[in-house]
Amino acid sequence: MTIAHLYPEDLTSNETAPALKHFERLVESATGGDLEVEVFGNGALGGEVEIARQARAGRTIQSVMLGSGTQASLYRRYEMVTAPFLFPDYRTAWTFFDSQWFAEFMKPMVAETGLRYLGTLDDGGGFVAFANNGRPIRTVEDLDGLKIRVEENEAHMTIMRALGAAPVPLPWSELQTGLATGLIDGHFHAPGVNDIFKIHDVADYTTWSGHVYNTITWSVSEAWFSQLPRDYQEIIVTAAREAVTLAHGVAAKITIVGWENSCRAFKECYVLPASERERMRSLAEPIYRDWLVEEFGPQAALFDDLRAEIARIRTEGRETLVERYLD
């Protein structure tokens, strides 16, 4: 089972490598070494689009980790998961991605792409932070006119326009040059990524806004997976779920450390308060939903179901905590 991804292979700078190392141990142990897991990071087997195409066939690559932009380009309804201010906290996000509702949401991916969903990791820590050279971002007005780098992802471009910024699609490999030369004023990614790639060397200000929850989607070739014995399929699925749970903790640690380091390295760091997050959400969400209707037509109603499920998870989660630990 060859697994390809773009993230560093070391076990401390990202959540993907340690999760896959744990998965490798679980699968090889459970199959007595009959199923060998080989992991190739750092884009060694190609870019995301290329490795996803190879994984569909399942001959040279059997499994892939894809960022939200590539995932949405392959499986269009995933655009809904890139919505602005979708999750209020980590606990709600993790519960949602591990839910039956989301498993059903991802099932059509098999027929559409030839890839079977295994799990969702938090890309760099999930909740994003802005880093920019223009000015500190404390309110939505501070975003006005800033040139913000985005993936080639129409959803992210729509969100930035809704908040008053000017989105500039740019490959990740050109980010630091773009910041240094003024081609862009800033970008957004989780604090852990800003720290690991030393974005503070080319940007002055950072604001933990949490306006998008970046993800990594883990999938496996259906052509390959369907040929495995049922017990091996069960081993892969259960090992993947345990590895995803481990990855959540690793990603959270990277984010916390990254933010603390950011506050020492950037000229200014700022955490967006709940009131301003809600203000930004009220501006961005209606425009984002209009875009969904334009792109998906009647299927955009699924977005309302998605929001309702997240609201239910948040409410029930809070009620459970209160009942369990306070009442």
Secondary structure, DSSP 8 states (H G I E B T S, - for coil): -EEE-SS-SSSSS-SHHHHHHHHHHHHHHHTTTSS--EEE-TTTT--HHHHHHHHHHTSS--EEEEEHHHHHHHSGGGGGGG-TT--SSHHHHHHHHTSHHHHHHHTTHHHHHSEEEEEEEEEEEEEEEEEESS----SGGGGTT-EEEE-S-HHHHHHHHHTT-EEEE--GGGHHHHHHHTS-SEEEE-HHHHHHTTGGGT--EEEEEEEEEEEEEEEEEHHHHTTS-HHHHHHHHHHHHHHHHHHHHHHHHHHHHHHHHHHHHSSEEEE--HHHHHHHHHHHHHHHHHHHHHHHGGGGHHHHHHHHHHHHHHHHHHHHHHHHHT-
